[in-house]
Amino acid sequence: MPLELRTGPVEEPVSLTELKNALRIDDTADDLLLSSLITAARVMIETTTARLMINQSWGYFRKAVRGAGVVHLPLSPLQSVDEILIHHQDGSSTSLDSSAYTVDPAKMRPKLQFNNSSEPESGQHSLASNLNSLEIRFTAGYGGAASAVPDDLKQAVQMLAAHWYEQRSPIGPGGSLTDMPAGVTALIAPHKDLRLQ
């Protein structure tokens, strides 16, 4: 599932001022550290939930679509499918017309349904032989500003960043590098995609 970030968020869901207020910090000595912890907390929560907070543009690369012609997008909530490119063996690319597919922007698992007549199979489009012949460019997130992000996700970012600031050791007592505080886990639980395998 190769993913490529094309355009990152224009701001973070939690501001430096909000985090400093929560931690009761008045000086600026740790501003750079605190800002980086906010970003790291957002990325970890987005990775855990597969849900993006502030709008971001991504490229999703995969092999040609076959069979039912359905592609599930790996990140949500979906704002738009911006372009679908077919990469050919000669190195050129063709943009697929939007009439060739239908977008289902389901909250948890957005997907594309390709029309049978326009399904990008190797025989029809001379696709490159590698696994990244199909590129779906899309935008996902709750909106373009922090005000669009659900409060529980914003609180989770703030709590995780504060936890990392207060616990400078990478491994706490009885914990591991990947452990999240229970409060953060509880806040993000409703946003995780609990799909059946």
N, C-alpha and C positions, 0 to 999 in steps of 0.2 A: 504494500500500500504506500507507494512513494508520494509524499506530500511536499510541496514547496511553498513557503510563505512568499507571497508577492508584495503585499502591502500590510504592514503591521497596524496596530491600533494607534489612533491619534492621541490617546491619553490612557491613563490607568483607571480602573474602576474605583480605586481609593487614592486620594491625594496625599501628598507628603504631610500637609497640615493636619489632615484627619488622623493619620497614623501617629504623628507627634502628639496630638491632643490626647489620643487614647493611651499613649505611653507616658504622658505628663512630662514631655521633653520641651524645654524652652530654648536651648541653644542650637546652634547650627553645625556643631562639630561632627555629627553622624549623619548629616543630610544625605550624602552620597550613598552611604551604606543602607539607610532606610529606604531610599528610592529603589535601590537594586533589590532589596528584599520584597518590596511591593510587586515588582515585575516578576521576580522568581516565584512568589506565592501565586500570582495570577496564572502563570504558565503551568505550574504544577496542578492547580485546580482545573484548568482547561484540559490538560492532558488526562487527568483522572476521570473527568466527566464527558470529554469529547464535545463540550459546549463552550463556545467562544463568548466572551463578555462584550467587548467593544468590537465593532465591525472590523473584519480583516479579510483581505483577498488572498485566496489560495489557488494553487494548481494541483490537481489530483491526477496522477499518471497511472495508467493501467493498460493491460493488453486489450485487444479488440473485444468488443462485446459480442457474445454469441448466445444461442439458445433463446431465452425469454426476452433478452434485450433490456434487462433491468440493471441499473447501477445504483447502489446505495452510497450516498456521500458520507464520508467518515466524520464530518464535523457539522454541528448545528448550533443555533437555529439558522436555517437558510434564509438569507435575504434575497439572493438572486443567483441565477446561473448566467454568467457574463459572456462566456464563449466556450464552444467545444471545438477543439482542434484535432484534426486527423493528421498525424505525422507520416509522411511517405518515405519509401526506401531511398529516394533521391535527395532526401534532406529537406524537401519543401513541406509546407503545411497547408491544409485546407480548412477553412472555418465551416462548420456544419450549420446549415440553416436552422433557425429555431423551430421551424415547422416539422423538423425531422424527429422531434422528441417532445415528451410531455413531462413537466416538472410536478412532482408531488412534494410540497414543502412541509411534510409531516414534522411535527415539533421535535420528536426524538430521532427519527430516521428518515431524513429527506432522501428522495430517490428520483432517478430519471428513468422513464420508460421510452425506449427507442421504438419508432414505428417500424413495422416489419419490412417495409419497402426501403427504409433508409438506414437500417441497422449497419453500423460501421464494421463490417466483416472484411477480412483480409482479401477475399476474392473480389469484392466490389470496389475497394478503395486503394488497392496496392499499398497496404500498410507496411511500415517498417517491420523487420523481423524481430525486433526487440520487444520487450514486455511493456514499453511505454509508448505504444503507437497512438493511444487515445489520451488526450489531455482535456480535463474538464476544469475550466476556470470559474470559480464561484466566490461569492461574498457571504460570509456568515458572521453572526453576532446578534446581540439584542438591539443594537442601535449604534449611532455614531458618537454617543456621549455617555459618561458614567451614570447620568440620570436614568438611562434606559435599562441598566443592569438590575436584576432582582436584588432586593435588600439582603436576602440571606447569602447570596454569592458575594456581595460586597463585604458583608460581615465576615465571611469565611476568609477572604483575602486579608482583611485587616488582622484577624485573629492569628492566621498562620504567619504573617510577616512579624507581628509582635512576638509570637512564640519564638521564632528564629532569632530575633534581636535579643530576647532575654535569655535564651539557651544557646550560647555561642559554641558549645561542644557539638560536633556533628552527630554524636550518639549519646542520647540521654540514658539515665539508669534503666536498664532492662529494655531499652528501645533499639531501633535500628535506623539506618539512614532514610528509609522510606516511610517511617511511621508519621502519621498526622495526629495532632491532638484530637481527642474524642469529640470535642465540640465542633471542630472543623469538619470532621467526617459526618457528623449528624447534619450539619447545615447543607452539605453538598449532596447528601443521599438522595433527596427527591429529584435531583437533576441528572443522576446517573442513568444511563440507558441499560436497564436490566433485561437484555434480550435473551431469548432462548437460543442455545447453541444447537 
